[in-house]
Amino acid sequence: MSMLIYKLDLDEDSIYTVIQKNRVMSRKCELTGKSPLKGHKVSHANNKTKRKFLPNLKKVTFVSNILKKNIKLNVTNSALRSVDKKGSIDLFLKDVKFVNLSPRVKKIKKLLIAKK
């Protein structure tokens, strides 16, 4: 079994948060960078209560023809449609900018560029 390492981090609001190293389980798309948004649920009487708008995440396995391996990613449905439109994960990563990608996908993109 792999050992999990926890680190205490001081947040801006002076609240300690626990950060788990080596395992990032956020509700964020690894290809587009879409993350949860905050908003209000508005009733018919115009009462507003806070709520979260979560992205439509799916765990998807992509097949890379250039790297000759499977890549498991947490991806939104809209990113999945974009990859499908481009034709493959290799072609999608070739065109996408580094800013929106997760650190794992940035490494994969660098490997793809090096292989070509």
N, CA, C and O atoms as CSV, one atom per row, in Angstrom:
chain,resi,resn,atom,element,x,y,z
A,1,MET,N,N,0.838,-1.186,0.000
A,1,MET,CA,C,0.000,0.000,0.000
A,1,MET,C,C,0.875,1.239,0.000
A,1,MET,O,O,1.931,1.264,0.632
A,2,SER,N,N,0.433,2.263,-0.709
A,2,SER,CA,C,1.179,3.514,-0.716
A,2,SER,C,C,0.804,4.331,0.508
A,2,SER,O,O,-0.346,4.336,0.947
A,3,MET,N,N,1.787,5.013,1.042
A,3,MET,CA,C,1.568,5.809,2.245
A,3,MET,C,C,1.091,7.195,1.852
A,3,MET,O,O,1.682,7.830,0.978
A,4,LEU,N,N,0.025,7.674,2.491
A,4,LEU,CA,C,-0.497,8.997,2.219
A,4,LEU,C,C,0.150,9.999,3.158
A,4,LEU,O,O,0.285,9.741,4.354
A,5,ILE,N,N,0.546,11.132,2.620
A,5,ILE,CA,C,1.192,12.170,3.410
A,5,ILE,C,C,0.240,13.350,3.489
A,5,ILE,O,O,-0.230,13.836,2.460
A,6,TYR,N,N,-0.048,13.815,4.694
A,6,TYR,CA,C,-0.914,14.956,4.886
A,6,TYR,C,C,-0.085,16.152,5.339
A,6,TYR,O,O,0.883,16.000,6.084
A,7,LYS,N,N,-0.469,17.329,4.889
A,7,LYS,CA,C,0.258,18.546,5.229
A,7,LYS,C,C,-0.758,19.597,5.647
A,7,LYS,O,O,-1.762,19.795,4.963
A,8,LEU,N,N,-0.507,20.274,6.769
A,8,LEU,CA,C,-1.388,21.353,7.196
A,8,LEU,C,C,-0.961,22.631,6.502
A,8,LEU,O,O,0.228,22.943,6.434
A,9,ASP,N,N,-1.936,23.370,5.987
A,9,ASP,CA,C,-1.659,24.593,5.256
A,9,ASP,C,C,-2.529,25.707,5.831
A,9,ASP,O,O,-3.720,25.506,6.068
A,10,LEU,N,N,-1.940,26.876,6.056
A,10,LEU,CA,C,-2.683,28.010,6.597
A,10,LEU,C,C,-3.395,28.716,5.459
A,10,LEU,O,O,-2.757,29.213,4.531
A,11,ASP,N,N,-4.719,28.760,5.531
A,11,ASP,CA,C,-5.535,29.375,4.494
A,11,ASP,C,C,-5.567,30.887,4.697
A,11,ASP,O,O,-5.129,31.377,5.737
A,12,GLU,N,N,-6.083,31.637,3.710
A,12,GLU,CA,C,-6.171,33.089,3.801
A,12,GLU,C,C,-7.034,33.537,4.975
A,12,GLU,O,O,-6.762,34.575,5.578
A,13,ASP,N,N,-8.055,32.781,5.302
A,13,ASP,CA,C,-8.973,33.136,6.387
A,13,ASP,C,C,-8.505,32.600,7.731
A,13,ASP,O,O,-9.313,32.487,8.653
A,14,SER,N,N,-7.232,32.268,7.870
A,14,SER,CA,C,-6.644,31.719,9.099
A,14,SER,C,C,-7.307,30.415,9.525
A,14,SER,O,O,-7.426,30.140,10.719
A,15,ILE,N,N,-7.733,29.624,8.572
A,15,ILE,CA,C,-8.317,28.321,8.861
A,15,ILE,C,C,-7.352,27.271,8.329
A,15,ILE,O,O,-6.880,27.370,7.196
A,16,TYR,N,N,-7.060,26.268,9.146
A,16,TYR,CA,C,-6.175,25.209,8.695
A,16,TYR,C,C,-6.947,24.246,7.807
A,16,TYR,O,O,-8.030,23.777,8.158
A,17,THR,N,N,-6.369,23.967,6.662
A,17,THR,CA,C,-6.963,22.994,5.761
A,17,THR,C,C,-5.978,21.857,5.571
A,17,THR,O,O,-4.765,22.061,5.626
A,18,VAL,N,N,-6.493,20.676,5.349
A,18,VAL,CA,C,-5.642,19.511,5.155
A,18,VAL,C,C,-5.474,19.284,3.665
A,18,VAL,O,O,-6.452,19.146,2.930
A,19,ILE,N,N,-4.220,19.245,3.227
A,19,ILE,CA,C,-3.914,18.977,1.833
A,19,ILE,C,C,-3.318,17.587,1.758
A,19,ILE,O,O,-2.384,17.263,2.491
A,20,GLN,N,N,-3.849,16.779,0.885
A,20,GLN,CA,C,-3.396,15.409,0.725
A,20,GLN,C,C,-2.461,15.352,-0.472
A,20,GLN,O,O,-2.869,15.641,-1.597
A,21,LYS,N,N,-1.213,14.981,-0.234
A,21,LYS,CA,C,-0.247,14.914,-1.318
A,21,LYS,C,C,-0.440,13.625,-2.115
A,21,LYS,O,O,-0.960,12.637,-1.596
A,22,ASN,N,N,-0.018,13.644,-3.375
A,22,ASN,CA,C,-0.018,12.513,-4.296
A,22,ASN,C,C,-1.403,12.087,-4.764
A,22,ASN,O,O,-1.508,11.301,-5.705
A,23,ARG,N,N,-2.454,12.573,-4.146
A,23,ARG,CA,C,-3.804,12.230,-4.583
A,23,ARG,C,C,-4.648,13.489,-4.581
A,23,ARG,O,O,-5.020,13.992,-3.520
A,24,VAL,N,N,-4.949,13.996,-5.756
A,24,VAL,CA,C,-5.773,15.189,-5.859
A,24,VAL,C,C,-7.156,14.761,-6.313
A,24,VAL,O,O,-7.334,14.286,-7.435
A,25,MET,N,N,-8.122,14.929,-5.446
A,25,MET,CA,C,-9.486,14.531,-5.756
A,25,MET,C,C,-10.366,15.776,-5.771
A,25,MET,O,O,-11.195,15.959,-4.880
A,26,SER,N,N,-10.194,16.621,-6.765
A,26,SER,CA,C,-11.008,17.811,-6.855
A,26,SER,C,C,-12.072,17.627,-7.919
A,26,SER,O,O,-11.958,16.768,-8.793
A,27,ARG,N,N,-13.094,18.438,-7.832
A,27,ARG,CA,C,-14.165,18.391,-8.821
A,27,ARG,C,C,-13.819,19.371,-9.931
A,27,ARG,O,O,-14.499,20.379,-10.123
A,28,LYS,N,N,-12.765,19.065,-10.647
A,28,LYS,CA,C,-12.272,19.947,-11.689
A,28,LYS,C,C,-11.904,19.118,-12.907
A,28,LYS,O,O,-11.310,18.047,-12.786
A,29,CYS,N,N,-12.261,19.620,-14.076
A,29,CYS,CA,C,-11.944,18.925,-15.320
A,29,CYS,C,C,-10.449,19.034,-15.592
A,29,CYS,O,O,-9.873,20.116,-15.480
A,30,GLU,N,N,-9.818,17.916,-15.948
A,30,GLU,CA,C,-8.380,17.912,-16.180
A,30,GLU,C,C,-8.011,18.459,-17.555
A,30,GLU,O,O,-6.845,18.772,-17.793
A,31,LEU,N,N,-8.969,18.580,-18.457
A,31,LEU,CA,C,-8.682,19.088,-19.800
A,31,LEU,C,C,-9.080,20.541,-19.994
A,31,LEU,O,O,-8.348,21.299,-20.630
A,32,THR,N,N,-10.238,20.948,-19.453
A,32,THR,CA,C,-10.711,22.313,-19.675
A,32,THR,C,C,-10.543,23.213,-18.464
A,32,THR,O,O,-10.595,24.436,-18.598
A,33,GLY,N,N,-10.343,22.637,-17.282
A,33,GLY,CA,C,-10.187,23.444,-16.071
A,33,GLY,C,C,-11.497,23.914,-15.472
A,33,GLY,O,O,-11.491,24.754,-14.572
A,34,LYS,N,N,-12.625,23.395,-15.947
A,34,LYS,CA,C,-13.919,23.789,-15.381
A,34,LYS,C,C,-14.021,23.302,-13.949
A,34,LYS,O,O,-13.695,22.153,-13.649
A,35,SER,N,N,-14.482,24.195,-13.053
A,35,SER,CA,C,-14.593,23.858,-11.636
A,35,SER,C,C,-15.973,24.304,-11.133
A,35,SER,O,O,-16.704,24.979,-11.859
A,36,PRO,N,N,-16.338,23.931,-9.893
A,36,PRO,CA,C,-17.649,24.308,-9.370
A,36,PRO,C,C,-17.816,25.827,-9.267
A,36,PRO,O,O,-16.865,26.551,-8.973
A,37,LEU,N,N,-19.040,26.290,-9.515
A,37,LEU,CA,C,-19.382,27.699,-9.402
A,37,LEU,C,C,-20.392,27.876,-8.270
A,37,LEU,O,O,-21.131,26.948,-7.944
A,38,LYS,N,N,-20.424,29.064,-7.674
A,38,LYS,CA,C,-21.378,29.370,-6.610
A,38,LYS,C,C,-22.497,30.221,-7.172
A,38,LYS,O,O,-22.299,31.010,-8.096
A,39,GLY,N,N,-23.672,30.046,-6.601
A,39,GLY,CA,C,-24.816,30.832,-7.047
A,39,GLY,C,C,-25.957,30.721,-6.063
A,39,GLY,O,O,-25.772,30.276,-4.930
A,40,HIS,N,N,-27.138,31.125,-6.496
A,40,HIS,CA,C,-28.324,31.079,-5.658
A,40,HIS,C,C,-29.398,30.204,-6.295
A,40,HIS,O,O,-29.578,30.183,-7.513
A,41,LYS,N,N,-30.103,29.485,-5.426
A,41,LYS,CA,C,-31.314,28.802,-5.839
A,41,LYS,C,C,-32.438,29.785,-5.523
A,41,LYS,O,O,-32.586,30.190,-4.370
A,42,VAL,N,N,-33.224,30.172,-6.507
A,42,VAL,CA,C,-34.249,31.196,-6.315
A,42,VAL,C,C,-35.622,30.536,-6.375
A,42,VAL,O,O,-35.975,29.904,-7.371
A,43,SER,N,N,-36.387,30.688,-5.308
A,43,SER,CA,C,-37.724,30.101,-5.243
A,43,SER,C,C,-38.736,31.002,-5.949
A,43,SER,O,O,-38.403,32.097,-6.403
A,44,HIS,N,N,-39.963,30.526,-6.032
A,44,HIS,CA,C,-41.037,31.307,-6.659
A,44,HIS,C,C,-41.294,32.590,-5.873
A,44,HIS,O,O,-41.680,33.606,-6.451
A,45,ALA,N,N,-41.079,32.546,-4.542
A,45,ALA,CA,C,-41.265,33.715,-3.679
A,45,ALA,C,C,-40.017,34.602,-3.669
A,45,ALA,O,O,-39.925,35.538,-2.875
A,46,ASN,N,N,-39.074,34.312,-4.535
A,46,ASN,CA,C,-37.826,35.061,-4.697
A,46,ASN,C,C,-36.907,34.953,-3.472
A,46,ASN,O,O,-36.116,35.857,-3.204
A,47,ASN,N,N,-37.020,33.824,-2.720
A,47,ASN,CA,C,-36.083,33.557,-1.635
A,47,ASN,C,C,-34.812,32.979,-2.243
A,47,ASN,O,O,-34.872,32.107,-3.109
A,48,LYS,N,N,-33.664,33.468,-1.788
A,48,LYS,CA,C,-32.399,33.015,-2.356
A,48,LYS,C,C,-31.632,32.187,-1.323
A,48,LYS,O,O,-31.399,32.637,-0.201
A,49,THR,N,N,-31.246,30.974,-1.718
A,49,THR,CA,C,-30.402,30.137,-0.872
A,49,THR,C,C,-29.171,29.759,-1.674
A,49,THR,O,O,-29.241,29.562,-2.887
A,50,LYS,N,N,-28.035,29.659,-0.981
A,50,LYS,CA,C,-26.777,29.373,-1.661
A,50,LYS,C,C,-26.745,27.934,-2.173
A,50,LYS,O,O,-27.279,27.018,-1.548
A,51,ARG,N,N,-26.107,27.766,-3.325
A,51,ARG,CA,C,-25.947,26.434,-3.899
A,51,ARG,C,C,-24.687,26.403,-4.741
A,51,ARG,O,O,-24.095,27.443,-5.031
A,52,LYS,N,N,-24.276,25.193,-5.135
A,52,LYS,CA,C,-23.109,25.001,-5.990
A,52,LYS,C,C,-23.550,24.428,-7.324
A,52,LYS,O,O,-24.428,23.568,-7.387
A,53,PHE,N,N,-22.926,24.919,-8.395
A,53,PHE,CA,C,-23.132,24.352,-9.720
A,53,PHE,C,C,-21.923,23.477,-10.022
A,53,PHE,O,O,-20.845,23.995,-10.314
A,54,LEU,N,N,-22.087,22.165,-9.957
A,54,LEU,CA,C,-20.971,21.248,-10.167
A,54,LEU,C,C,-20.826,20.904,-11.644
A,54,LEU,O,O,-21.828,20.764,-12.344
A,55,PRO,N,N,-19.578,20.765,-12.132
A,55,PRO,CA,C,-19.397,20.349,-13.527
A,55,PRO,C,C,-19.793,18.892,-13.714
A,55,PRO,O,O,-19.727,18.096,-12.776
A,56,ASN,N,N,-20.199,18.554,-14.911
A,56,ASN,CA,C,-20.644,17.197,-15.231
A,56,ASN,C,C,-19.414,16.320,-15.492
A,56,ASN,O,O,-19.034,16.115,-16.645
A,57,LEU,N,N,-18.795,15.805,-14.430
A,57,LEU,CA,C,-17.551,15.041,-14.547
A,57,LEU,C,C,-17.801,13.562,-14.794
A,57,LEU,O,O,-18.753,12.973,-14.282
A,58,LYS,N,N,-16.920,12.986,-15.591
A,58,LYS,CA,C,-16.935,11.555,-15.865
A,58,LYS,C,C,-15.503,11.036,-15.820
A,58,LYS,O,O,-14.573,11.748,-16.198
A,59,LYS,N,N,-15.323,9.803,-15.360
A,59,LYS,CA,C,-14.010,9.164,-15.404
A,59,LYS,C,C,-13.912,8.418,-16.724
A,59,LYS,O,O,-14.649,7.462,-16.966
A,60,VAL,N,N,-12.986,8.868,-17.585
A,60,VAL,CA,C,-12.900,8.345,-18.941
A,60,VAL,C,C,-11.493,7.816,-19.194
A,60,VAL,O,O,-10.515,8.399,-18.727
A,61,THR,N,N,-11.393,6.728,-19.923
A,61,THR,CA,C,-10.109,6.182,-20.349
A,61,THR,C,C,-9.930,6.483,-21.831
A,61,THR,O,O,-10.704,6.022,-22.670
A,62,PHE,N,N,-8.895,7.266,-22.141
A,62,PHE,CA,C,-8.567,7.597,-23.517
A,62,PHE,C,C,-7.439,6.694,-23.989
A,62,PHE,O,O,-6.592,6.283,-23.196
A,63,VAL,N,N,-7.427,6.384,-25.286
A,63,VAL,CA,C,-6.360,5.582,-25.875
A,63,VAL,C,C,-5.481,6.507,-26.699
A,63,VAL,O,O,-5.942,7.126,-27.658
A,64,SER,N,N,-4.207,6.598,-26.319
A,64,SER,CA,C,-3.250,7.426,-27.053
A,64,SER,C,C,-2.521,6.548,-28.062
A,64,SER,O,O,-1.853,5.583,-27.691
A,65,ASN,N,N,-2.657,6.892,-29.341
A,65,ASN,CA,C,-1.991,6.124,-30.391
A,65,ASN,C,C,-0.497,6.420,-30.445
A,65,ASN,O,O,0.297,5.533,-30.758
A,66,ILE,N,N,-0.107,7.651,-30.145
A,66,ILE,CA,C,1.303,8.036,-30.209
A,66,ILE,C,C,2.079,7.446,-29.040
A,66,ILE,O,O,3.163,6.895,-29.230
A,67,LEU,N,N,1.525,7.559,-27.817
A,67,LEU,CA,C,2.209,7.023,-26.627
A,67,LEU,C,C,1.987,5.530,-26.458
A,67,LEU,O,O,2.702,4.877,-25.698
A,68,LYS,N,N,0.999,4.984,-27.161
A,68,LYS,CA,C,0.645,3.562,-27.087
A,68,LYS,C,C,0.307,3.110,-25.662
A,68,LYS,O,O,0.799,2.090,-25.178
A,69,LYS,N,N,-0.561,3.916,-25.000
A,69,LYS,CA,C,-1.030,3.538,-23.670
A,69,LYS,C,C,-2.385,4.183,-23.407
A,69,LYS,O,O,-2.808,5.087,-24.127
A,70,ASN,N,N,-3.056,3.701,-22.365
A,70,ASN,CA,C,-4.343,4.240,-21.950
A,70,ASN,C,C,-4.124,5.348,-20.932
A,70,ASN,O,O,-3.229,5.266,-20.091
A,71,ILE,N,N,-4.957,6.393,-21.017
A,71,ILE,CA,C,-4.858,7.529,-20.104
A,71,ILE,C,C,-6.208,7.692,-19.422
A,71,ILE,O,O,-7.214,7.930,-20.091
A,72,LYS,N,N,-6.242,7.566,-18.085
A,72,LYS,CA,C,-7.472,7.740,-17.320
A,72,LYS,C,C,-7.527,9.182,-16.813
A,72,LYS,O,O,-6.602,9.657,-16.155
A,73,LEU,N,N,-8.637,9.874,-17.133
A,73,LEU,CA,C,-8.787,11.273,-16.748
A,73,LEU,C,C,-10.179,11.539,-16.207
A,73,LEU,O,O,-11.135,10.840,-16.542
A,74,ASN,N,N,-10.283,12.573,-15.354
A,74,ASN,CA,C,-11.550,13.098,-14.866
A,74,ASN,C,C,-11.933,14.246,-15.788
A,74,ASN,O,O,-11.294,15.298,-15.756
A,75,VAL,N,N,-12.962,14.066,-16.606
A,75,VAL,CA,C,-13.253,14.993,-17.689
A,75,VAL,C,C,-14.724,15.374,-17.680
A,75,VAL,O,O,-15.578,14.547,-17.358
A,76,THR,N,N,-15.031,16.630,-18.035
A,76,THR,CA,C,-16.424,17.034,-18.184
A,76,THR,C,C,-16.976,16.501,-19.500
A,76,THR,O,O,-16.236,16.124,-20.409
A,77,ASN,N,N,-18.284,16.486,-19.565
A,77,ASN,CA,C,-18.941,15.989,-20.773
A,77,ASN,C,C,-18.621,16.879,-21.980
A,77,ASN,O,O,-18.483,16.380,-23.096
A,78,SER,N,N,-18.504,18.193,-21.759
A,78,SER,CA,C,-18.198,19.102,-22.863
A,78,SER,C,C,-16.773,18.876,-23.378
A,78,SER,O,O,-16.532,18.982,-24.581
A,79,ALA,N,N,-15.827,18.567,-22.487
A,79,ALA,CA,C,-14.456,18.272,-22.915
A,79,ALA,C,C,-14.411,16.963,-23.692
A,79,ALA,O,O,-13.657,16.829,-24.656
A,80,LEU,N,N,-15.215,16.007,-23.272
A,80,LEU,CA,C,-15.295,14.726,-23.973
A,80,LEU,C,C,-15.800,14.928,-25.404
A,80,LEU,O,O,-15.314,14.288,-26.337
A,81,ARG,N,N,-16.775,15.821,-25.568
A,81,ARG,CA,C,-17.294,16.133,-26.896
A,81,ARG,C,C,-16.235,16.847,-27.740
A,81,ARG,O,O,-16.152,16.625,-28.948
A,82,SER,N,N,-15.426,17.704,-27.107
A,82,SER,CA,C,-14.352,18.403,-27.832
A,82,SER,C,C,-13.292,17.427,-28.313
A,82,SER,O,O,-12.805,17.538,-29.438
A,83,VAL,N,N,-12.930,16.462,-27.456
A,83,VAL,CA,C,-11.954,15.439,-27.844
A,83,VAL,C,C,-12.515,14.612,-28.995
A,83,VAL,O,O,-11.798,14.282,-29.940
A,84,ASP,N,N,-13.792,14.281,-28.910
A,84,ASP,CA,C,-14.438,13.498,-29.963
A,84,ASP,C,C,-14.452,14.263,-31.284
A,84,ASP,O,O,-14.272,13.668,-32.347
A,85,LYS,N,N,-14.666,15.578,-31.223
A,85,LYS,CA,C,-14.694,16.404,-32.429
A,85,LYS,C,C,-13.315,16.467,-33.089
A,85,LYS,O,O,-13.209,16.425,-34.315
A,86,LYS,N,N,-12.252,16.569,-32.267
A,86,LYS,CA,C,-10.886,16.619,-32.804
A,86,LYS,C,C,-10.471,15.284,-33.407
A,86,LYS,O,O,-9.669,15.251,-34.340
A,87,GLY,N,N,-11.002,14.193,-32.892
A,87,GLY,CA,C,-10.685,12.882,-33.445
A,87,GLY,C,C,-10.014,11.957,-32.451
A,87,GLY,O,O,-10.328,10.768,-32.414
A,88,SER,N,N,-9.092,12.475,-31.638
A,88,SER,CA,C,-8.426,11.657,-30.615
A,88,SER,C,C,-7.839,12.566,-29.549
A,88,SER,O,O,-7.769,13.782,-29.722
A,89,ILE,N,N,-7.419,11.965,-28.449
A,89,ILE,CA,C,-6.814,12.732,-27.358
A,89,ILE,C,C,-5.490,13.338,-27.810
A,89,ILE,O,O,-5.111,14.411,-27.339
A,90,ASP,N,N,-4.782,12.666,-28.717
A,90,ASP,CA,C,-3.501,13.175,-29.214
A,90,ASP,C,C,-3.694,14.486,-29.975
A,90,ASP,O,O,-2.960,15.450,-29.755
A,91,LEU,N,N,-4.678,14.520,-30.866
A,91,LEU,CA,C,-4.944,15.722,-31.654
A,91,LEU,C,C,-5.482,16.855,-30.781
A,91,LEU,O,O,-5.176,18.024,-31.014
A,92,PHE,N,N,-6.291,16.499,-29.766
A,92,PHE,CA,C,-6.829,17.512,-28.859
A,92,PHE,C,C,-5.705,18.164,-28.060
A,92,PHE,O,O,-5.648,19.390,-27.957
A,93,LEU,N,N,-4.803,17.347,-27.488
A,93,LEU,CA,C,-3.722,17.887,-26.669
A,93,LEU,C,C,-2.723,18.692,-27.492
A,93,LEU,O,O,-2.055,19.581,-26.964
A,94,LYS,N,N,-2.621,18.389,-28.766
A,94,LYS,CA,C,-1.713,19.137,-29.626
A,94,LYS,C,C,-2.179,20.585,-29.776
A,94,LYS,O,O,-1.353,21.495,-29.835
A,95,ASP,N,N,-3.502,20.807,-29.839
A,95,ASP,CA,C,-4.062,22.137,-30.087
A,95,ASP,C,C,-4.385,22.934,-28.829
A,95,ASP,O,O,-4.435,24.163,-28.888
A,96,VAL,N,N,-4.607,22.277,-27.692
A,96,VAL,CA,C,-5.057,22.967,-26.485
A,96,VAL,C,C,-3.903,23.728,-25.818
A,96,VAL,O,O,-2.741,23.347,-25.954
A,97,LYS,N,N,-4.239,24.819,-25.087
A,97,LYS,CA,C,-3.236,25.631,-24.405
A,97,LYS,C,C,-2.886,25.018,-23.046
A,97,LYS,O,O,-3.691,24.297,-22.457
A,98,PHE,N,N,-1.680,25.310,-22.557
A,98,PHE,CA,C,-1.196,24.766,-21.289
A,98,PHE,C,C,-1.964,25.297,-20.085
A,98,PHE,O,O,-2.020,24.623,-19.057
A,99,VAL,N,N,-2.555,26.481,-20.180
A,99,VAL,CA,C,-3.150,27.167,-19.029
A,99,VAL,C,C,-4.238,26.345,-18.360
A,99,VAL,O,O,-4.281,26.273,-17.132
A,100,ASN,N,N,-5.116,25.724,-19.135
A,100,ASN,CA,C,-6.275,25.033,-18.578
A,100,ASN,C,C,-5.986,23.614,-18.115
A,100,ASN,O,O,-6.796,23.037,-17.390
A,101,LEU,N,N,-4.872,23.042,-18.504
A,101,LEU,CA,C,-4.592,21.637,-18.231
A,101,LEU,C,C,-4.137,21.411,-16.791
A,101,LEU,O,O,-3.536,22.287,-16.169
A,102,SER,N,N,-4.436,20.218,-16.276
A,102,SER,CA,C,-3.947,19.821,-14.954
A,102,SER,C,C,-2.470,19.439,-15.078
A,102,SER,O,O,-1.995,19.182,-16.185
A,103,PRO,N,N,-1.738,19.398,-13.962
A,103,PRO,CA,C,-0.308,19.032,-14.024
A,103,PRO,C,C,-0.048,17.669,-14.658
A,103,PRO,O,O,0.941,17.500,-15.372
A,104,ARG,N,N,-0.921,16.697,-14.407
A,104,ARG,CA,C,-0.769,15.368,-15.014
A,104,ARG,C,C,-0.862,15.430,-16.527
A,104,ARG,O,O,-0.073,14.802,-17.233
A,105,VAL,N,N,-1.833,16.190,-17.022
A,105,VAL,CA,C,-2.058,16.278,-18.459
A,105,VAL,C,C,-0.960,17.109,-19.125
A,105,VAL,O,O,-0.620,16.874,-20.284
A,106,LYS,N,N,-0.407,18.079,-18.394
A,106,LYS,CA,C,0.715,18.867,-18.934
A,106,LYS,C,C,1.912,17.958,-19.219
A,106,LYS,O,O,2.591,18.116,-20.233
A,107,LYS,N,N,2.164,17.008,-18.318
A,107,LYS,CA,C,3.262,16.054,-18.530
A,107,LYS,C,C,2.991,15.178,-19.751
A,107,LYS,O,O,3.895,14.893,-20.536
A,108,ILE,N,N,1.734,14.754,-19.901
A,108,ILE,CA,C,1.360,13.919,-21.048
A,108,ILE,C,C,1.526,14.707,-22.344
A,108,ILE,O,O,1.993,14.169,-23.348
A,109,LYS,N,N,1.141,15.991,-22.320
A,109,LYS,CA,C,1.279,16.825,-23.508
A,109,LYS,C,C,2.757,17.000,-23.882
A,109,LYS,O,O,3.100,16.977,-25.064
A,110,LYS,N,N,3.624,17.174,-22.895
A,110,LYS,CA,C,5.063,17.307,-23.160
A,110,LYS,C,C,5.620,16.015,-23.780
A,110,LYS,O,O,6.461,16.060,-24.679
A,111,LEU,N,N,5.138,14.865,-23.288
A,111,LEU,CA,C,5.576,13.589,-23.869
A,111,LEU,C,C,5.108,13.453,-25.318
A,111,LEU,O,O,5.844,12.951,-26.168
A,112,LEU,N,N,3.883,13.901,-25.595
A,112,LEU,CA,C,3.349,13.838,-26.963
A,112,LEU,C,C,4.168,14.726,-27.913
A,112,LEU,O,O,4.474,14.328,-29.037
A,113,ILE,N,N,4.512,15.914,-27.452
A,113,ILE,CA,C,5.296,16.830,-28.279
A,113,ILE,C,C,6.690,16.256,-28.527
A,113,ILE,O,O,7.236,16.392,-29.622
A,114,ALA,N,N,7.260,15.619,-27.514
A,114,ALA,CA,C,8.601,15.030,-27.645
A,114,ALA,C,C,8.596,13.847,-28.606
A,114,ALA,O,O,9.572,13.642,-29.327
A,115,LYS,N,N,7.507,13.057,-28.635
A,115,LYS,CA,C,7.421,11.879,-29.495
A,115,LYS,C,C,7.315,12.263,-30.974
A,115,LYS,O,O,7.832,11.560,-31.842
A,116,LYS,N,N,6.640,13.386,-31.254
A,116,LYS,CA,C,6.430,13.798,-32.649
A,116,LYS,C,C,7.656,14.440,-33.153
A,116,LYS,O,O,7.700,14.864,-34.308
